[in-house]
Amino acid sequence: MDRDDLRRAARDYLEETGRTLERVREACLDDVAEAARVLVLALRSGGKVLICGNGGSAADAQHLATELVGTLTLDKERPSIPAIALTTDSSLLTAVANDYGVERMFARQVESIGAAGDVLIAISTSGASANVLAAVEEARSRGLAVVALTAASGGKLAPMADVAIRVPSEVTAHVQEAHLAVEQLLALLIEWELYP
């Protein structure tokens, strides 16, 4: 590929990213607002946010937890918001995967620290990740609300959630880009509501 070919490929890719985000704006606003409402109600009642996903979605879980516990911007001081990424403790993850199977690595943590009134944010592009689905089942059995972020199809995950934000695409890269935008937006809406 020469420079012009690379430039065209980059332009086409970014244009599709923009179209995907436009479709999110058109199709997902009500679900985003409802997810923010569920999260704010839980946090106002003393609950916390647990977040899980695999691969890029694991990174998203960490990013979102960081935005909530830390801050979105240093020019707006506010108290920390309780959030935990279930993707970060390598000793725990590998021990549970070894002893109980990979599909239990998030569910075991929900069992340990999840409580009625908390919210689990389950991120899965396919909506079919066995360990995310197991975490949702555990969360439901313990009285946690569930917010799901998936692709358009939603897989098995979307129907299990109280609120499912289905990005209107099946292209993994564009779904993950949109998930990041939605996660940033959720953090912003939570902050605005809790600390106006």
C-alpha positions as CSV (number, residue, x, y, z in Angstrom):
1,M,0.0,0.0,0.0
2,D,1.2,3.5,-0.8
3,R,0.5,6.6,1.3
4,D,-2.6,7.4,-0.6
5,D,-4.0,3.9,-0.2
6,L,-3.3,4.1,3.6
7,R,-5.0,7.5,3.8
8,R,-8.1,6.2,2.0
9,A,-8.3,3.2,4.2
10,A,-7.9,5.3,7.3
11,R,-10.6,7.8,6.1
12,D,-13.0,5.0,5.3
13,Y,-12.5,3.4,8.7
14,L,-13.0,6.7,10.6
15,E,-16.1,7.5,8.5
16,E,-17.6,4.1,9.6
17,T,-16.6,4.9,13.2
18,G,-18.5,8.2,12.9
19,R,-21.5,6.5,11.3
20,T,-21.6,3.9,14.1
21,L,-21.6,6.6,16.7
22,E,-24.4,8.4,14.9
23,R,-26.4,5.2,14.9
24,V,-25.7,4.9,18.6
25,R,-27.1,8.4,19.1
26,E,-30.2,7.6,17.1
27,A,-30.9,4.1,18.5
28,C,-29.4,4.0,22.1
29,L,-30.2,7.3,23.8
30,D,-33.1,5.9,25.8
31,D,-31.1,2.9,26.9
32,V,-28.1,5.1,27.9
33,A,-30.4,7.4,29.9
34,E,-32.1,4.4,31.6
35,A,-28.7,2.8,32.4
36,A,-27.5,6.1,34.0
37,R,-30.8,6.3,36.0
38,V,-30.3,2.7,37.3
39,L,-26.7,3.5,38.2
40,V,-27.5,6.8,39.9
41,L,-30.3,5.2,42.0
42,A,-28.0,2.5,43.2
43,L,-25.2,4.8,44.1
44,R,-27.5,7.2,45.9
45,S,-28.7,4.3,48.0
46,G,-25.2,3.3,49.0
47,G,-24.6,0.7,46.3
48,K,-21.5,0.2,44.2
49,V,-20.7,-0.6,40.6
50,L,-19.0,-3.8,39.5
51,I,-17.8,-4.1,36.0
52,C,-16.6,-7.0,33.9
53,G,-15.6,-8.0,30.4
54,N,-12.9,-9.8,28.4
55,G,-10.0,-8.5,26.3
56,G,-10.8,-4.9,25.1
57,S,-13.9,-5.0,27.3
58,A,-11.7,-5.8,30.3
59,A,-9.8,-2.7,29.5
60,D,-13.1,-0.8,29.3
61,A,-14.1,-2.1,32.7
62,Q,-10.9,-0.8,34.2
63,H,-11.2,2.5,32.4
64,L,-14.8,3.1,33.5
65,A,-14.0,2.1,37.1
66,T,-11.1,4.6,37.0
67,E,-13.3,7.4,35.8
68,L,-15.7,6.8,38.6
69,V,-13.3,6.2,41.5
70,G,-10.9,8.9,40.2
71,T,-12.4,11.8,38.3
72,L,-13.4,12.7,34.8
73,T,-11.6,16.0,35.0
74,L,-9.4,17.7,37.7
75,D,-11.3,21.0,37.3
76,K,-14.4,19.4,39.0
77,E,-13.6,18.1,42.4
78,R,-16.1,15.6,43.7
79,P,-16.1,12.6,46.1
80,S,-15.0,9.2,44.7
81,I,-17.8,7.0,43.3
82,P,-17.5,3.3,44.4
83,A,-16.7,1.1,41.4
84,I,-14.7,-2.0,40.9
85,A,-13.3,-3.6,37.8
86,L,-13.5,-7.4,38.2
87,T,-10.7,-7.7,35.6
88,T,-7.7,-6.5,37.5
89,D,-6.5,-9.0,40.1
90,S,-4.3,-11.4,38.2
91,S,-3.7,-13.7,41.2
92,L,-7.5,-14.0,41.9
93,L,-8.4,-14.4,38.2
94,T,-5.9,-17.1,37.6
95,A,-6.6,-19.0,40.9
96,V,-10.4,-19.0,40.2
97,A,-9.8,-20.0,36.5
98,N,-7.6,-22.8,37.7
99,D,-9.8,-24.1,40.5
100,Y,-13.3,-23.4,39.2
101,G,-12.8,-22.7,35.5
102,V,-12.5,-19.5,33.5
103,E,-16.3,-19.2,33.3
104,R,-16.4,-18.6,37.1
105,M,-13.7,-15.9,37.4
106,F,-16.2,-12.9,37.5
107,A,-19.1,-14.8,39.1
108,R,-16.9,-15.8,42.1
109,Q,-16.1,-12.1,42.7
110,V,-19.8,-11.1,42.4
111,E,-20.5,-13.8,45.0
112,S,-17.8,-12.3,47.3
113,I,-18.5,-8.6,47.0
114,G,-21.8,-8.1,45.2
115,A,-24.8,-7.2,47.3
116,A,-28.4,-6.3,46.7
117,G,-28.6,-2.7,45.6
118,D,-25.3,-2.8,43.6
119,V,-25.1,-2.8,39.8
120,L,-23.1,-5.1,37.5
121,I,-22.1,-3.6,34.2
122,A,-21.5,-6.6,31.9
123,I,-19.6,-5.8,28.7
124,S,-19.5,-8.3,25.9
125,T,-19.3,-7.5,22.2
126,S,-20.7,-10.9,21.3
127,G,-23.1,-11.1,24.2
128,A,-22.0,-14.7,24.5
129,S,-19.0,-14.6,26.8
130,A,-19.5,-17.5,29.3
131,N,-17.8,-15.8,32.2
132,V,-19.8,-12.6,31.7
133,L,-23.0,-14.6,31.5
134,A,-22.1,-16.5,34.7
135,A,-21.4,-13.2,36.4
136,V,-24.8,-11.9,35.4
137,E,-26.5,-15.0,36.7
138,E,-24.7,-14.6,40.0
139,A,-25.7,-10.9,40.1
140,R,-29.3,-11.7,39.4
141,S,-29.4,-14.3,42.2
142,R,-28.0,-11.7,44.7
143,G,-30.4,-8.8,43.8
144,L,-28.0,-6.7,41.7
145,A,-29.3,-4.7,38.8
146,V,-27.5,-5.5,35.5
147,V,-26.6,-3.1,32.7
148,A,-25.3,-4.8,29.5
149,L,-23.2,-3.4,26.7
150,T,-23.3,-5.5,23.6
151,A,-23.4,-5.4,19.8
152,A,-26.6,-5.2,17.9
153,S,-27.5,-8.9,18.2
154,G,-27.2,-8.7,22.0
155,G,-26.5,-12.5,22.2
156,K,-27.7,-14.2,25.4
157,L,-26.6,-11.3,27.5
158,A,-29.0,-8.5,26.4
159,P,-32.2,-10.4,27.5
160,M,-30.7,-11.1,30.9
161,A,-30.1,-7.4,31.7
162,D,-32.3,-4.8,33.2
163,V,-31.0,-2.4,30.6
164,A,-29.1,-3.4,27.4
165,I,-27.3,-0.9,25.3
166,R,-26.9,-2.6,21.9
167,V,-24.5,-0.8,19.6
168,P,-26.1,-1.0,16.1
169,S,-23.1,-2.8,14.5
170,E,-21.6,-6.3,14.5
171,V,-18.1,-5.1,13.6
172,T,-16.1,-5.7,16.8
173,A,-13.8,-2.7,16.5
174,H,-16.6,-0.3,15.9
175,V,-18.7,-1.8,18.7
176,Q,-15.8,-1.5,21.1
177,E,-15.2,2.2,20.1
178,A,-18.9,2.9,20.7
179,H,-18.8,1.1,24.0
180,L,-16.0,3.4,25.1
181,A,-18.0,6.5,24.1
182,V,-21.0,5.2,26.0
183,E,-19.0,4.3,29.1
184,Q,-17.5,7.8,29.1
185,L,-21.0,9.2,28.7
186,L,-22.4,7.1,31.6
187,A,-19.6,8.3,33.9
188,L,-20.4,11.9,32.9
189,L,-24.1,11.5,33.5
190,I,-23.5,9.8,36.8
191,E,-21.2,12.6,37.9
192,W,-23.7,15.3,36.8
193,E,-26.5,13.7,38.7
194,L,-24.6,12.9,41.9
195,Y,-22.5,16.1,42.0
196,P,-24.1,18.8,39.9
